[in-house]
Amino acid sequence: EASVSELGQRLRPEAAILANQIMAGSAGDIPTWGYRFLDCAPEDSLAILAPHLADQNAVNRERAVVAIGYMGPAASSAKTPLTSALGKAESEHEKLLIEWSLREIDGVE
């Protein structure tokens, strides 16, 4: 995890790769700290993830919500699409997941 923080912007290409793998369902099991790769290029990561918040497929919406939530404050520009997704949540589980993501972005425990 410290290496990801230390390398920062140098990991920018890997952030886009990871975001695409998350959305394709091919990223495998990502440790919580692994999502910090997305923080190395938050604009690029969110450009890939955020459009899926309005996806017709619930699995894709969930993948995007989880990844954005784990990005924490670096994903602050995704608050508006997350709030919109919250209003359209199809299940209580999806609603709770989006609320969790919003709290993570705000840094609320």
C-alpha positions as CSV (number, residue, x, y, z in Angstrom):
1,E,0.0,0.0,0.0
2,A,2.9,2.4,0.8
3,S,4.4,1.7,-2.6
4,V,1.2,2.8,-4.3
5,S,1.2,6.0,-2.4
6,E,4.9,6.6,-3.0
7,L,4.7,5.9,-6.7
8,G,1.6,8.0,-7.2
9,Q,1.2,9.4,-10.7
10,R,3.8,6.9,-12.1
11,L,1.0,4.3,-11.7
12,R,-1.4,6.3,-13.9
13,P,-1.5,3.7,-16.7
14,E,-2.2,0.9,-14.2
15,A,-5.2,2.8,-12.8
16,A,-7.0,2.7,-16.2
17,I,-6.1,-0.9,-16.7
18,L,-7.5,-1.8,-13.2
19,A,-10.7,0.2,-13.7
20,N,-11.3,-1.6,-17.0
21,Q,-10.6,-4.9,-15.4
22,I,-13.0,-4.2,-12.6
23,M,-15.8,-3.3,-15.0
24,A,-15.1,-6.4,-17.1
25,G,-15.2,-8.6,-14.0
26,S,-11.6,-9.8,-14.7
27,A,-9.8,-8.1,-11.9
28,G,-10.1,-11.0,-9.5
29,D,-10.1,-10.4,-5.8
30,I,-8.7,-7.0,-5.1
31,P,-7.4,-6.2,-1.6
32,T,-8.8,-3.0,-0.1
33,W,-5.5,-1.3,-0.6
34,G,-5.4,-2.4,-4.2
35,Y,-8.2,0.0,-5.0
36,R,-5.7,2.8,-4.2
37,F,-4.2,2.2,-7.7
38,L,-7.4,4.0,-9.0
39,D,-6.4,7.1,-6.9
40,C,-3.2,7.5,-8.9
41,A,-5.3,8.8,-11.8
42,P,-8.7,9.6,-10.3
43,E,-10.0,11.5,-13.4
44,D,-9.1,8.6,-15.7
45,S,-10.5,6.0,-13.3
46,L,-13.8,7.9,-12.8
47,A,-14.1,8.4,-16.6
48,I,-14.2,4.6,-16.8
49,L,-16.3,3.8,-13.7
50,A,-18.8,6.6,-13.3
51,P,-20.8,5.9,-16.6
52,H,-21.6,2.5,-15.3
53,L,-23.5,4.0,-12.3
54,A,-26.4,4.3,-14.8
55,D,-25.9,0.9,-16.4
56,Q,-28.9,-1.3,-17.0
57,N,-26.9,-4.3,-15.5
58,A,-27.0,-4.3,-11.7
59,V,-23.7,-6.2,-11.5
60,N,-21.9,-3.4,-13.4
61,R,-23.5,-0.7,-11.3
62,E,-22.3,-2.5,-8.1
63,R,-18.8,-2.9,-9.5
64,A,-18.6,0.8,-10.2
65,V,-20.1,1.8,-6.8
66,V,-17.7,-0.4,-4.9
67,A,-14.6,0.8,-6.8
68,I,-15.6,4.4,-6.4
69,G,-16.3,4.0,-2.7
70,Y,-12.9,2.4,-2.1
71,M,-11.3,5.4,-3.9
72,G,-12.5,7.5,-1.0
73,P,-12.1,11.3,-1.2
74,A,-10.2,11.0,-4.5
75,A,-13.6,10.2,-6.1
76,S,-15.4,13.4,-4.9
77,S,-16.3,14.3,-8.4
78,A,-18.5,11.2,-8.6
79,K,-20.8,12.4,-5.8
80,T,-23.4,13.8,-8.2
81,P,-23.7,10.6,-10.3
82,L,-23.8,8.5,-7.1
83,T,-26.6,10.7,-5.7
84,S,-28.5,10.3,-8.9
85,A,-27.9,6.5,-8.8
86,L,-29.2,6.4,-5.2
87,G,-32.5,7.8,-6.3
88,K,-32.8,5.1,-8.9
89,A,-31.6,2.2,-6.7
90,E,-33.5,-1.0,-7.5
91,S,-33.0,-2.7,-4.2
92,E,-32.3,-2.0,-0.5
93,H,-28.8,-3.6,-1.0
94,E,-28.0,-1.3,-3.8
95,K,-29.2,1.7,-1.9
96,L,-27.0,0.8,1.2
97,L,-24.0,0.2,-1.1
98,I,-24.3,3.6,-2.7
99,E,-24.8,5.3,0.7
100,W,-21.6,3.5,1.9
101,S,-19.8,4.8,-1.1
102,L,-20.9,8.4,-0.5
103,R,-19.7,8.1,3.2
104,E,-16.3,6.8,2.0
105,I,-15.9,9.8,-0.3
106,D,-16.8,12.1,2.5
107,G,-14.4,10.3,4.8
108,V,-17.3,9.6,7.3
109,E,-16.8,6.5,9.5
